Amino acid sequence: MLIRTKLQIGYAVIFTLAVCIGIAMIWAVRTWQAATDDFAYSYAQRLRAERLRGDLYRQIKEILDRVVSGDRQARTEFEALGSGVENAFADLRGHARTEEERELIRGLEHAHRRVTMLVQETFALLSRGARTLALQMIERELEQVAFREQDERIDRLRAYYDAASQRSRDRTVAVGALGQLLAGIIMLLALLWGGGLLFGIQRWLVRPLERIGRSTSVISTGELDHMIPVTSNDELGDLAGSIGSMARALKQIQARLLQAERLAAVGELASYIAHNIRNPLASIRSSAQAALKHPEVSDGVRRDLQGIIDTADHLRRWVHRFLFTFKPIAPALAAGDLNRVITGAFQIVRPAVEEKGIAVRMNLQDPLPPVLLDEEYLEQALVSLFTNACDATPMKGTIAVTSRLIAEGEGPEMVAVEFADDGAGIPREMREKIFTPFFTTKSDGVGLGLTIAHKVVSSHRGTLTLSNRPEGGTVARIVLPTLIAVGTVCDGKNSDHR
């Protein structure tokens, strides 16, 4: 609100307070009546909940009678009581007023349906003479889970009605006292409002200007993270927000410049290292290949020479991956099966997964629409995500891999791939650094896996995000456009040019 508007409102309030006295009295009477009605409603609903609770316990008694005393009529009586329970639920739903209350009733109904299903299965087991299985189901499913959940749900519903009744009683008492005090308070406010205007001017104008002056002095020293403690929705608040936005923009520019300088320096170092490693590697590999072709070389020497060739190839690939981080990617995109690439990546990391005894649950939607991809590049990105999930997952842990078709908003359909592990998750202070080159938390890590994976996915017109799961662990999520989605975007661009 603008400062000018605040001053105008201040003068108008002085003439409005007299009218407020009458309005306050009318409000007090109506509020007291509404509180009384709410109390009567809460009491009636609580009685309905108590009757429902009695019916639920009588149903539980029937299954116990069937197991303990062998009552053959227990199932019939259970089903007869079920009709009464359904009517009680319908009565509760019909009188429910709030969404919270309806949600509690739905939760209780869900728990009751689960109990009913398990009881029917128990009756069926008893009918077939499988008494041992029936007792096990009662102990494991009904007593330990279903009955307990049902009791918790009904207790929550009762607690809700108890709280509503208590609130209604408190509200009735408070409204009575409030009605007596309200007129006097309004009169007192009328006298104090004039002094309040002077205080408001001090608060709305003088103090914010002082805070802005102090904050700009701090920002000028280079502390671009400093927040201006002015959050009002007026001219001074807009001014403070603009200064803060300017400081944040300067910080982002500063960070990009530092990152660019760092990458430029590392890129020069990478090129220097590659130049001084590739040539000797090529000579070593050529010499080993030439010696390997000699007919008089023994088998032991041949194995050593082949080891030299394999090591040279490994170092050459490492150097290529090292340089790969600092160069743009130009994948050869073609329509492909994403599930096949996922399966191929898993075969590469399977030994490491099996070594830790990790269970990998594949939930791949089949079929998936074709995706424009470069299988070699994308497989490298998926291997990095598989490896990270394997490293984060404890021994005998679980990794869940999912692929499915999704639709985000009104946009075209996309394909999502998720890698969910049950590790320790990503600390909050590290979330902004996970895609930074050479950033790693592993003692033997290089810090290039996620960087390369992010570049590969971006070159496929997709997104890669990492987030923590509520139950623990991390979810790495890749979203790629389908072949149809890519065609739609391209057609839209062509029509724009026309």
N, C-alpha and C positions, 0 to 999 in steps of 0.2 A: 504494500500500500504506500502511496506517495505521502511525503511529509505534509504537503499542503492539504491533502484529504484528511489526514489524521487531525489536523488543527480544526478543520471544518466540522468533523464529527464530534470533536471535544465540545465545541460550543453548542451543537445540536443536542447533545446528551443532557445538558443542563435542563432544557425545556422538556425532555422526554421522561425524566425520572418521576415526575408527578404522576404521569399516566401509568407508569410501571407499578405503582402501589396497588391500583385496582386490578391490574392484570395478574399481579402476584397472588392476590387473594383468590381470584377465580382459579388460577393454576393449582393452588394448594388444595382446594376442595376437590377438584377433578383428579388430582394425583392421589389423594387419599382414597377416593372411590376406586380408582384403578388398582391401587395396591391391595385393597380388600378383595376385589375380584380375582386378582392374581393368586392371592392366598387360598381362596376357595377352589380355584382351578388346580393348584399344585396339590392340595389335600386330596381332591377327587382322583387325580392321576396316580397319586401314591397308593390309594386304596386299590385301584385297578392293578397296579404293579404287584401289590401284595397278593391279590387273588391269583394273578398269573404265576407268581413264585410258588404258591401252594400247588397249582396244577402241575408245574414242572417237577416238583419234588414227588408228587404222586406218580408221575410217569416213571421217574427213576426207581421208585419203590417196586413197580411192576417187574422191571427186569431183574431186580434183586430177588423178588419172590419166585420168579421163574428159575433162577439159578440155585437158590438156597432150598426152597420147598418143592420145586418141580411143578409149580402151578401151571396147568395147561391153558388156562383162560387168561394168562398174563398178557399175551400178545393182543388178544381181542380187547382187553381192558385198556392196554396201552394206546391202541389205535383210537378207541372211543375217547379217551382223554385228549388225544391229539386234536380232535375236532374242537373241543372246548378251548384248548390252547390257541388254536388258530383264530377263534372268535375273540379271545382276549387280546391277541396281537392286533387284530383289526380294530378293536375298540380303542386300544392305546393309540394306534396310528391315526384314527379318525379324530381324536381329540388333541393330537400333538400340535403345538403352535410354532416352535422354533426348529431351525435346521439341526441344531445340536441335539435336541430331543429326538428328532426323527432319526438322526445318525445313531444314537444310542439304541433306539428300538430296532433299527436295521441290524446293528451288531449283535443284539441279543437274538434276533430271528436267525441270523446266520449261524450263531453258536448252537441254537436249538435244532436247526436243520442238520447240523453235523452230528449232534447227539442222536437224533432220530435215525439218520442213516446208519450209524454204528450200531444202534440198538437193533435195527432191522437185520443187519448182518449177524449180530449175535444170536437173535432168535433163529435165523436160518441155520447157523452152525449147530445150535442146540437141537433143532428139528432133525438134522442129519446125524445126530449122535456125537458130534465133535465137541464134546464138553471141554476138553483140555484147551482147544483153540479158542473156544468161547471165553473161558476164564482168562486166557492170556489177553484177548482183546479187551475184556473188561478192565483188567489191571493196567494194561499199557495205554490203550486208546481212550477208554471211557473215564476211568478214575483219575488217571494222571494228567490227561489233557482236556478231553471234551467236557466232563463234568466241571472241572476246575474253571475252564474258560466260561462256561455257562453261568457259574456262580459269580465270577468276576463281572460279567456283563450285567447281571441282574443287580448286583451290588452297586455298580456304577449308575444304573438307572435310578435306583432308590436314593443314592447319594445326590443325584441331580435334583430329584424332587424335594428332598430334605433341604438342600441348599436354596432351591427356589422358594420354598415355604418360609425359610428363615429370612431370606431377602425381603419377601413380602411383609413379614412382621416388622422387620427393622425399618422398612420403608414407611409403613403406616405410622410407626412411632416418630420417625424423623420428620415426616411431613407435618404432623401436628405441631411439633416444636418449631419447625421451620416457618410455618405460617405465622406464628406469633412474633418471630424475630424479624421476618422479612421486611415488614413495613418500616420498622425502626432503622434497619440497616440501610434501606433505600434513602430514607431521609438523611441519614448520616453521610451517605455517599454524595448526596447533592451538595452538602456543605464542603466535603473534601474535594469535590471535583475541580474546583477552581485552583486549589493548590496542586492537584494532580496535573493540570495543564502545564504549570511551570516545571514540575518534575519531568513531564514528558518531553518538553523542549530540551532539557538538559540531557535526557537519555537518548532522544532521537537525533539530535544534532551535534551537541558538543562532544559527548563521549565517543561516538563513532568516528568523528573527524580526528580525534586524538589517536584512536587505535589505528586508523589508516595511516596517519603520519608516522607512528612508531614502526608499523609493519613495512612501509616502503623503505624506511631507513635500514631495516634488517635485510630486506631483499637486495638492496643496493650493495651490500657487502658480499653477495654471492650465495646466500642461503636461499636458493630458489624453491626449496620445499616448504618454506615458511607459509603458514596459513593465516590469512587476515581474519581476526575474530569478529567479523561483522557479517551477520547472516540475515539481516532484515530484508523484507521485500519492498524496498523503497529505492530512492535515487542513490543513497549511500551504499545500500546493499549491492546494487548493480555495479557501482564503481569498484567496490571491493572485489566482486566476482570477476570483473574485467582485468583488474590488476593480477589476481590469482591465476586467471587463464593465461595471461601474458607470461607470468613467471613459469608456469608449467610448460608452455610452448618453448620457452627458452631452454628449459632443462632438457626437453626431448631433442631439440636441435643439438644441444651440447653433447647428449649421449650418443646421437647418431654420428656426430663428427668424431668422437672418441672411438666408437666402434669401427667406423670407416678407416681411421688411422691404424687401429689395431689389426684389422683384417689386411690392410695393405702391407703392413710390416710382416705379418705372418705369411702372406702370399709370396712376398719376395724371399723370405726364408725357405718356404716350401719349394719354390722353384730352384733355389740354390741347392737344397738337399737332394731334390730329384735329379738335377743335372750331375751331381757328384756321385750319385749311387747308380743311376741307370747305366751309364757307360761301363763302369767296371762289372756290373752284373751281366751285361750283354757279353762282355769278353769272357767272363767265367763260364757262363752258360754255353757259349760257342765252343770253348775249349773242352768242356765236359762232354758235349755232344760228339765232338770230333774223336775224343778218346774212346767214347762208348762204341763207335763204329769200328774200332780196331779189332781184328779177329783174334788177336792173341791175348786180349784182356780176360782175366779170370772172372768167375762169377762174383766173388767177394768184391773185387774192384768195381765190377759193373753195378753192384748194389750201391756202393759208395758214390759212384758217378751219377747214378740216377737220383740219389739223395741230394747231391749238389744241384742238379737241374731242378728238382722239386723245390728246394729251398730258394733258389734264384727266382723261380716263378712266383713263389709266395711273397718274396720281398718286392718283386715287380708289381704284384697286385696291391700290396700295401702302399707302395709309393703312389700308384694310380689313385687309390682311395684317399690318400693324404691330399693329393692335388685336387681331387674331385670336389672337396669341400669348398674350394675357393673359385670354382669355375661355374658358369651357368650350365644348366642341364638342357639338352635338346633330345627328348625321348622320341623314338620312332613309334608313334601311337597307331595301334590297329585294334579292331574289335577282338575282344578276347573274353575268356571265361575266368572271372575273378576267383571262383572257388578252386579252380585248378592251380592258380598261382599260390593260393593259401596252402593247399595241400603240398605243393612242391616246396614251399618255404619250411613247412613243418618237417618234411623228410630231411632237410638239411640240419635242423637243430634237434632231431630226434635223439641222437646219442647223448647230448647234454641233458635232455629232459629225462631220459631213462636212467641216466646216472644218478640223478637226484630223486628218482622214484616219484616224479610228478605225474599226476593224472591230467591229461588234456581232454577236455570235453568239447567236441566239435559240434556246433549247431549251425550248419550251413544251409541256408534256404536254397532249395533246388526245385525248379530252375531259377536262376537269376537272369535278368536281361543283360545283354552284352554290354561291356564297358570298353571305352577307348583306353588302351594301356600299352606300356612297353613291359613285357613280361620280365626281362632281365633286371631293369631298374626297379620295378615294383616288387619283385621277389627280394631284392636286396633290402628294400625298406621293411618288408614284412619280416625278414630274418632278423633285422635289428630289433623290431618290436617283440618278436618271439624271444630273442636272447635277453632283452631287458626283463620281460615277464618271468623267464626262467631264473635269472639271477635274483630277482626280488622275491620269488616264491620260496618258502622254506621247504625242507626235506619232506617228502610225502604230501606236498601241498597240491593245489588244483589250479589249473589255468583253463578258463572258458573262452572259446573262440566262437564268435557269432558273425554271421553275414545275413543281411536282410535288406529288403526293399523298403525305403522310407519316403515320406513326402513331407517336406518342411514348409508349412504355411500353404500359400497358394502357388508356390513355385513348382518346377518339374520334379519328377520322381528321381531319387538318388539311391545309391547303394552304400550301405554302412557296414564296416567291419570293425569289430570290437575285440580287444584282448583284455580280459579281466583276470587279474591275479589276486591272491590273498596274502600279499606281503604287507609291509609296514606303511605303504602309501608315500606320497610326496610331501615333505615338510613345506609349510606355507611360505617360508622365506626363500625357498628354492624354485617355486613355480615359475617365476619370471625368467629363470636362467636355464631351464631345461633344454632349450633349443640353441643355446649359445655355444659356439665351437670351443672345444677343449674343456668344457665344464663337465665334471664327473664327480660322483661320490664313491666310485670304486677305487680300491687301492691299485688295481692293475688295469684300470680303464683308460681310454684315450680321450673320450668325450666327443666323438664324432658320429656315433651311431644315430642318435636322435636328430642331430643337425642334418645328416644326409637324408634320413627318412623324411624329414619335414620338407627338404628341397625337392625330393622325388615326388611326394604327394602334391606339392604346390605346382610342379611342372605338369601334373595330370589334371589340373584345374580342380583339385580337391582340397580338403582341409584335414589337418591332423591335430587333435587335442588330447591332452592328458588330464585326468581328474581323479580325485579320491572317491572311493566307494563308501557309502554310509556304514556298511558293515565291516570295512577295513579292506585295504588293498588299493590297487590302481586300475583304472580303465583307460586304455589307449584306443581312441576312436578315429577311424579314417572314414571320410565321406567323399565319394566319387560320383560324378555325374554319369548317368547311363548314356548309351549311344543315342537314344531318342532325345534326351535332355540336351546333349551337346548339339545335335542337329537343330533343335528348337532355338537355342541361343544363336547359332550361326545364321539361321534364316532371319531372325530378328535383326541382326546386325546388317545383313545384306539388304533387307527392306529399308532400313534407315538410310543406307547409302543411296538407294534408288530415290 
